Amino acid sequence: MTLGKKLREIRLRKKMSLQDVATLGGFMRPVLWKIEQGKSAPRPETMKQILRGLGILPDSREWEELHALWGAARTGNSVKVETLAENMAVVQVKNGREAKAFLAKLTALSDDDFDAIRKAVARPAVLSAIHVLHAVFERKG
């Protein structure tokens, strides 16, 4: 699914018009129409305004899904890669179970997907984490 289709699906499920979302988000209605039609991709500030207009809170499942679709639209990476890259950028490991589940997802990646994640994540701290995870995988293999 594309970002535009997902935004439209959420908007219609919430019984909101383009104008409703634009008014609540503080942007012009044609901006959302173009995004929903796949004619443009939103800038970071516009994406925040759209999420605000739709009433989608950070850390919600919808926010994470839309953020992954948005990243995929901007970078050309797969949604799978963008989702995992985002998780690596924001995950705060609270206990060993979360870390184990996260590592299990990463170990299932192909080398191409792993390299795509490395390219998708630009923050130095996250890149360091990727190198550490890569070293862990090398030891496991």
N, C-alpha and C positions, 0 to 999 in steps of 0.2 A: 504494500500500500504506500502511496506517496504522502508527503506532508499535506499537500492541499486536500486530498481526499479525506485524510484523517481529520483535519480541521473542520471540513464541511460536515462530516459524520457527527462529530462532537457538537457542533453548533446546532445542527438539526435535532439531535437527540435532546438538547437542552431547550428546544423550541425557541431559538433566538434567530433574529434576522441578521443580515450583514450589518445593517445600521445599528442594531442593538450592541453587537460586539465592538464595532468601531467607536460608538459613543462611550461605552464603558472603558474601552482601552485607550481612548484619546488619539485616534488616528482616523484617516479618511476611509470611507467605505470601499472605494475602488481598490485600495491596497489589498484588502482581504480577498476581494473578488479575484484579482489577478493571481494571488497565491493559491487560492482554491482551484483555479483553472489550470495551474501549473505554468503560468506565463511568467512568474517571477519567484524568487526565493527571498524571504525576509532577512533584513539586517538584524543584528543582535537586539538592538533597541526595539525594533518593530516586533520581533518575536516576543519580547517581554510584554509589550502592549497587547498583543493578541492573546497571550495567556492570561493576562489580567482581565481583559474583556470577556473571556470565556469563564473566568472564575476558577482557573486551574492553579492549584497551589504547588509550590516547589516540593519535591520529594514524593508527590503523588504518582501513582502508576501512569496516569495519562501524561503528566509532565515528563516523566522519563521516556515514555514512548515517543512523544512529540519531539523531545530534544534529540533523540536518536535519529528520527526521520529528518529533522532539520539539519543535523550534522551530515547525514548521508547526502542530502540535497546540495549542501555547500561543498563537500569534498569529493563526491563521487564514490566514496567507499560504501561497502554494503552496510545495511542497518545492523547486522550482527557485529561487525567490526566497530561501528560507532557506539553501539550499546556497551560493548565490553570496554572500549576506550574510555567512555564516560564513567563507567563503574570504577575503572582504575583511577580516574582523576578525582572521584569524590568519595569512594568507599572508605569508611573508617572501620577497621576491623575491631569489633568489640569482644570477640571471643574466638577460640580455636575452631568452633563449628563453622562460623562464617568464613574464616580463612580457608578451611578445608573445602567448603562448597565452592568458593570462588576459584581456588586452585584447580578443582575438578573441571570447572567450565573452561579454564584456560588450557588445561592439558589436552582437551578435546580439539583444540584448534589446529588447523593445518599450518605449515610453515608460512604459506602465503598470507593467511589471515593474521598470524602473529606479526609478520613484518608490516602488514597494513596497519595494525594497531600501533606498532612502534612509530610509524609515520604520522598517524592520526593524532597522537598525543604529543603536544609541544612543550608541556611543562617539564623543567629539568628534574624536579623531584619524582614525577611520575616515570620519566625515562629511567631514572636510577632504579625505581621499583621494577620496571620491566627487565632491566639487566639482572637484577637479583633473582626475579622469577625465572628468567632464562637459565641462570646458573643452577637453580633448583631443578629445572626440567632436565638439564644435562646430567646431573647426578642421578636422577631417577631413571634416565634412559640407559 
